[in-house]
Amino acid sequence: MMNMRRYIFDPPKVLVAGFALIILLGATLLTLPVATNDGKGLPWIDALFTATSATCVTGLVVVDTGTTFTLFGQLVILALIQVGGLGFMTFATFFAFLIGKRISLKERLLLQEALNNLSIEGIVRLVKRILVFTVVIELIGGLLLTIRFAFDMPLAKAFYFGMFHAISNFNNAGFDLMGEFRSLTGYVEDPVVTLVVCALITLGGIGFIVMNEIYEYRQTRRFSLHTKLVLITSGLLVVFGTLFIFLLEFHNSKTLQPLSPLGKFLASLFQAVTPRTAGANTLNIPDLTQPTLFLIIFLMFVGASPGSTGGGIKTTTFVTLLGAVWSQIKGKEDVTFFKKRIVYDTIYKALTVTLSGLFIVIVITMLLTITEPGQDFLMILFEATSAFGTVGLSMGLTPQLSPIGKVLIMLTMFAGRVGPLTIAYAVTLHRKPDPFRYPKGRIMIG
């Protein structure tokens, strides 16, 4: 009986079950007549898809959010985005604070798993900081967007739009209210919208652990190895992504060519930042050149950073593998960054996460070529990668998906948000080290 209880309450299993229950609850609410403007509610498959996309903070949509849903339906989506972005355990802890309940060891272990933290030390204090960071950042971002939107719409509507898009983009969700799948294309040359949304996406994507270390830097005067790698890798991906998109799209008459010099830079920057699992866009994605689309696929696969609101294999996974390759090329046994050695367990985990992600994307892409005959292969690969990275960018395939295609994308979004390893651990009955080691064997590589 004790082993069965330990199996049921294993953190990965609780996280998987928790996300699944939230999705089912959200889908049920979206099927209610009060949720849609036509008074009929969404069909179950579309409601489940929308709830999965919102809870997994993806942003892929089969119906337009701004024109399909009533205020009630939009608020349900917004709540799912917030819970999915921060994690249901963070919210459960918040309510425990409100009623004065003590956080147990089991709950601390769940928080450690949910936040991808290295230990449970200080985990409750970190959750309190996360809630404060979230409220402050979303409020500031929402007010700045409100001021800008107020020039284009009534103040009350501007405030609602500002807060909705601030929450959506900080949580790297990509849902928008602009109507007819336009996202933020109407603000492609607007520096306020571009820079505010980019800041929200970046802050949500670097991870709360990094955000907390930045906040404490004035006292500690130091960053951990994790924070250094996250900031440097994220910065380099954005810089080189902006540069390559600018060069690749400079002469594209459908994207950058008609824009002013400032507009070209802002559009390139936005399209480099948003694949870090946000999903908003200021350029029409199908109009981008194929090299740019392939670059965005790469950026979506890498994604955000651990302990953030984003998905993908994560920046630290990517840089760890690069470090391992570089060490192998130089003939070194250890992978080192900033005079610190990365332990082999971390390298194995990075390799496992990357190969698991590649396997999911390849299998889903192959299945979609069967379920969605006649569709362009690059469009299908783009969709599958966007779903796995919980990005939400689309070349227009999502609304055309067959019922089976929708199910495949839903499963991919769920796996991308919860994590392939977490799901694997959740379905594994027993995880324990081998009681003995086999003799060494040698094989030839390369």
Secondary structure, DSSP 8 states (H G I E B T S, - for coil): -HHHHHHHT-HHHHHHHHHHHHHHHHHHHHTSGGGBTTSS---HHHHHHHHHHHHTT----SS-HHHHB-HHHHHHHHHHHHHHHH-HHHHHHHHHHHTT----HHHHHHHHHHHT-S-STTHHHHHHHHHHHHHHHHHHHHHHHHHHHTTTS-HHHHHHHHHHHHHHHHTT-----SSTT-TTGGGTT-HHHHHHHHHHHHHHHH-HHHHHHHHHHHHH----HHHHHHHHHHHHHHHHHHHHHHHHHTT-TTTTTTS-HHHHHHHHHHHHHTTTTT---SS-GGGS-HHHHHHHHHHHHH-S-TTSS--SS-HHHHHHHHHHHHHHHTT-SSEEETTEEE-HHHHHHHHHHHHHHHHHHHHHHHHHHHHSTTS-HHHHHHHHHHHHTT----SS-GGG--HHHHHHHHHHHHHHHH-HHHHHHHH-S-----SS----------
